[in-house]
Every structure is written in structure tokens, then in C-alpha cells.
């Protein structure tokens, strides 16, 4: 987009709104940082799933 444009959000189809937002934001995304953050979130999700899988099971006290 060369010049700012204004729309009523309700006037845009969801797919078009998504395309416009992604096109505006994409140049500012640092792909290395994004990949690192996604990897961290995946590991945290797996840790929570392991924890939840053990929830309610009896463990020995230290």
C-alpha cells in the first residue's frame, strides 16, 4: 500500500481483511525470532501436556 487507505472493517470479507493485515505486517516479522518463539511455545506445550498427563497420579514423596 502506497497511501493509507481507510475501510469499514465490516465491509471487507474476512479473507480480504486477513490478506490486508498480513501484507501490512509481514515485512516487519523477523523470521528467526518467530521460529525461536514457536519452538519455545512448542516445548512449553509439550511440558504442560506431560504434566497434565500425570495429574492425579500418585507419586512418591521426595
C-alpha positions as CSV (number, residue, x, y, z in Angstrom):
1,X,0.0,0.0,0.0
2,X,1.5,3.3,-1.1
3,X,-1.0,5.6,0.5
4,X,-3.1,5.0,3.7
5,X,-6.5,3.7,2.9
6,X,-9.5,3.5,5.2
7,X,-12.3,1.0,5.2
8,X,-15.1,0.0,7.4
9,X,-14.0,-3.4,8.7
10,X,-17.4,-4.8,8.4
11,X,-17.4,-4.0,4.6
12,X,-14.5,-6.4,4.0
13,X,-14.7,-10.1,3.6
14,X,-12.7,-11.9,6.3
15,X,-10.3,-13.4,3.8
16,X,-9.6,-10.0,2.3
17,X,-9.1,-8.4,5.8
18,X,-6.7,-11.2,6.7
19,X,-4.8,-10.7,3.4
20,X,-4.5,-6.9,4.0
21,X,-3.3,-7.3,7.6
22,X,-0.8,-9.9,6.8
23,X,0.5,-7.9,3.8
24,X,1.0,-4.9,6.1
25,X,2.6,-6.8,8.9
26,X,4.7,-9.3,7.0
27,X,7.7,-7.0,6.2
28,X,8.3,-6.4,9.9
29,X,8.4,-10.0,11.0
30,X,11.9,-11.3,12.0
31,X,11.6,-14.9,10.8
32,X,14.5,-16.1,13.1
33,X,12.9,-14.6,16.2
34,X,9.5,-16.0,15.2
35,X,10.9,-19.5,14.6
36,X,12.7,-19.4,18.0
37,X,9.5,-18.3,19.8
38,X,7.4,-21.0,18.1
39,X,9.9,-23.6,19.2
40,X,9.8,-22.3,22.8
41,X,6.0,-22.5,22.7
42,X,6.0,-26.0,21.3
43,X,8.3,-27.1,24.1
44,X,6.2,-25.4,26.8
45,X,3.1,-27.1,25.3
46,X,4.7,-30.5,25.5
47,X,5.8,-29.9,29.1
48,X,2.2,-28.9,30.0
49,X,0.9,-32.0,28.3
50,X,3.3,-34.2,30.2
51,X,2.3,-32.5,33.4
52,X,-1.4,-32.8,32.7
53,X,-0.9,-36.5,31.7
54,X,0.5,-37.2,35.2
55,X,-2.2,-35.1,37.0
56,X,-3.9,-37.1,39.6
57,X,-1.5,-39.9,39.6
58,X,0.2,-40.8,42.8
59,X,3.9,-40.1,43.0
60,X,6.4,-40.9,45.7
61,X,7.3,-38.1,48.1
62,X,10.9,-37.0,47.9
